[in-house]
Amino acid sequence: MKKITFRNESGEDVTIFAAAGENLLTLARKANVAIDAPCSGNGSCGKCRVKLLEGETNSAQTRHISQTEASEGWRLACATEITDDAVILTPDIATAYKNRMKIADLSTPAETEIFNALIQGLATAGIKQNSAIHSIKIALDPPTLDDTMPDNERIRRAAEETLGISNATLPYPLLKKTPDLLRNNDPHGITIRCIINTENDQTQILDILPVNDETPACGLAIDIGTTTVSGLLVDLETGEILAKANAGNGQIQYGADVINRIIEQQKPGGAEKLQKAIVTETLQPLIETMCISAEVPKNRIYRITIAANTTMNHLLLGINANPIRMEPYIPAFFELEPFDPVLTGLDLAPTAKMNVAPNIGSYVGGDITAGTLAGMMWDRPEMTILIDLGTNGEIVFGNNEFLMACACSAGPAFEGGDISCGMRAVDGAIETCAIDNETMEPTNTIIGGGKPVGLCGSGLIDVIAELFRTKTINGKGKFIRDGERIRRDEYGIGSYVIAHASQSATNRDISINEIDIDNFIRAKGAIYSAIISLITPLGFTPEDIGRVMVAGGIGSGINISNAIRIGMLPNLPEEKYSYIGNSSLSGAYAALVSQEAAERLNDVAKSMTYIELSTQPGYMEEFTAACFLPHTNTRYFQ
């Protein structure tokens, strides 16, 4: 056995023993050492860079590591095998995705305003807040030799009398609390507080508490994105948001996209690893953070509503997701009845129930149905498009008469994958860029300030749009202009230096080359062609679109003008575009605090028609036409 020490640049060392020949990335995952690997270790992204400080390894030659860097000790973890004892440096950038990812701050005035406006829109549509869960206080006569009714019957009947009903139930988990709670030796009677759930003409007692316990009855609204997870801790009786939190999705270590994660799930122990990554490593710390902030114990959380894409739902529940990626792309479920969250590994109130927003297709899930609910397009006559720009691209088109939805495979470019200098939106990422037309000098904005490390999705859009605007590249993404910042390698492939080595945090040039640009063009082409393929079969054109709502993590930072310039979004007046924040989380919140909203959420899902683009006639022609800056059909972008 070989002794391997992972020396985290900003943390403690982790030591693990490994057999000779074991893969270094696999070993890091086993040791719970976070190393970013958007391609899940197939060697294509080049992001799992580590540095060999001591010892020896067997590392395959890769285009991502130059000879000079290799001599300095740099390796790709996925292309390295253990041969001897070694000390491995895991740099900050390799672990930043887990705890320093830039996520929309739910507490900022802008995000709060967006959130409140969406909830107010539901109220305007007649959907009021009417949570099924509330608390009551009930008085019980103390038991005597003449009144030997058991504790559960005594509580149930008192609750029925207080509520004026005849069908209350008290579930088994509460029986352990009744003997001590009801025996306070008060000869005049006992008063307790009950948490009640009333829905579908059924009443269940969810908890029994001392009468002076005023802790709110809480629920959780959770948006599980492929890259990020966001949550709200809510007082179910008032709808008040008690705490908010964000985190990176722990499953990222197994790949940036859902396909790589599905593949990982098929490996021995894969389903358990993926479920642990989202439940144990992501959701539990997120929930604990909110509970500490609000001073609420986890056992006072009685409901949780999850909004996630179809694959994330399967991975969360430990259900085989492989059929989703195999033709004819059939998931295990669309809708689920509420179930006990402990089945996923979450420890909340003993009577808690988990609700999952319904999926509508293999690649359009509950996050989009929740987002559509919050976006209100189902209640408006104007033709509207909702575009969720996360790791996956989902699109909904329609109005109050019909709704159509599809998903496009844009690839990992927007998250930094397939881009030589690409990275996620963490500290050190260039998030905006403007290039001077004369000097070709860039002006960059860096997340967190300081020196840049690489380029995230919003910065990538800006750089390519600026290179195209300044006529530095042509419609095919080829460099047609020379200058101090433009270089060509021995094969003639051009590149633009965004930051020189002396200006970067890595002491390496940050540059974008023609291969990167080509990868991005295909990603943006997938989004635009999906939009066109969704609306044209119905007889609509982009001019018929009255409103475009942009949602999702990447959507919050993009420059709409630049996205239009390069043909990623339709050429419409910018006033038709609006960013609506984390609409998935807003929809999950609405369904959590309102029975009517939860019912409407199911109605929205049932009313949506899902289009599988891979089977749509003409889609590949549309995609090919969109793989140009801005488009091969110039009339779309006049």
Buried (B, 14 or more C-beta within 10 A) or exposed (E): EBBBBBBBEEBEEBEBEBEEEBBBBBBBBEBBBBBBBBBBBEBBBBBBBBBBEEBEBBBEEBEBBEEEBBEEBBBBBBBBBBBEBBBBBBBBBBBBBBEBBBBBEBEEEEBBEBBEBBBEBBEEBEBEBBBBBBBBEBEBEBBEEEEEBEBBEBBBBBBBEBBEBEEBEBEEBBBEBBEEBBEEEEEEEBBBBBBBBBBEEEBBBBBBBEBEEEBBBBBBBBBBBBBBBBBBBBBBBEBEBBBBBBBBBBBBBBBBBBBBBBBBBEEEEBBEBBBBBBBEBBBBEBBEBBBEEBEBEBBBBBBBBBBBBBBBBBBBBBBBBEBBBEEEBEBBEBEBEBBBBEEBBBEBBBBBBBBBBBBBBBBBBBBBBBBBBBBBBBBBEEBBBBBBBBBBBBBBBBBBEEBBBBBBBBBBBBBBBBBBBBBBBBBBBBBBBBBEEEEBEBEBBBBEEEBBBBBBBBBBBBBBBBBBBBEBBBBEBEBEBEBEBBBEEEEEEBBBBBBEEEBBBBEBBBBBBBBBBBBBBBBBBBBBBBBBBBBEBEEBEBEEBBBBBBBBBBBBBBBBEBBBBBBBBBBBEEEBBBBBBBBBBBBBBBBBBBBBBBEBBBEBBEBBEBBBBEEBEEBEEBBEBBBBBBBEEEEBBE
